[in-house]
């Protein structure tokens, strides 16, 4: 998916998927227990931590549009050691769903979270 379309009574709003991934990434790293996004190199099987203030924060996220024009988000995250992964993921999903839907006006159908690594916070 490259662009999302929102129909309004005044016209159409077209949102590039990069806007959604950057915003969703910034919301994700604000969530408790998330250290950062993971850039997954499928070819090598390597996981790289993306810096929180990096312009590439959206690289750990993929956005697709479902058949009924709702968003499906896939997150590849790195979580903090010693926290409940379920609690972190539930918090991430709730925050992202609320903030991205409010920001874009698009409904989120599904959020998939892939925990790629666990790191100790310094």
N, C-alpha and C positions, 0 to 999 in steps of 0.2 A: 504494500500500500504506500503510495506516495502522498496522496492528499485526501482529506476528509471534507465532505460537503455538508453544510448546515443550511437548510432552507428556512428563511424568515419571511415575514410578510412584506419586508422592504427589499428583499433580494437574497442572494446566496452568499454564504461565507465559506471560503475555501481555506482549510488549515493544512499546512504541510506537515507530514509525519515527523519531521525533525523538530518542529515546535513542540509536539506532544511528547516526544522522547526526552528532550531537554528538560521540559517542565516536570514530567513524571520522575526523571532522575533526580532533580533537585528536591522534590517532595520525598523521594525514597531515602536519600541520605540524611534527611532531617529526622527520620523515624528512629526511635530508640532501638539500639542493638544492631543497626546497620552500620558497618564500618565503611562500606563503599560498594560500588558496582564492579562487577567482574567482566573483563573482556575475555571471552572464551575463544581460543584458537582451536577450532574443531580438528583441523589437520594434524596439529601437534599434540592435542589434548592438554594444552597449557591454559592455566587460569592466571590472569594478570589483574592486580588491583588497580583500578582507575582512581586517580586523585579526586578528592571531593570537589575541589574548586576547578577542576579541569573542564575545558570546553568539550571534552569527549565523554562527559558523564552519561550521555544518552546511548553510548555504544553498548552498554550492558542491557539494553532494552530493545525489544522488537514490538512494533505496532502493526496489527493487521485489522482489516475491516471485515466483519462477519457478513453473511448473506443478507441479514436484515439491517445492515448499516450501523451496527454497534461496534465499539472498539474491543479488541482482544489484546491484552498487554502481557508480554513475557519478560520477567525480570531475572537477571542473573546477578545474585548478590553475594557479598561476603559478610558474615555476621560475627559479632563479638563472642569470644569464648566465655562460657559460664552463664549465658542467658538462655532462657527457654526459646528454642527455635520456633515453636508453635506460637508463642506469645508475640515474638518479633514479627513473624509473617502475618499473623492476624492484624497487628497494628499497622503494618505496611499496607496491607490490602485495604483496610478501612480508610486510612489517610489518603492513599492514592485515589481510590474510588471517589471519595467525596470531593477532593480538591481538583482532580482532572475533569470530572463531570461539571463542576462549577465553572472551571476555567474555560472549557471548550464548548459546553452546551451539548456535548455528545454523551450518549449513554455507554457505560462500560458493561459488556456482556460477561467477560471473564478476565481474571488476572491469574496468571501462572507464575509461581515463584520457584526458581531453581537456586538452592543454596549451594554455591560452588566451593566455598571454603569457610573455615572458621579461623579467626586470628585473635591473639591476645592483644588487648588494648594496652599501649604503653603508658 
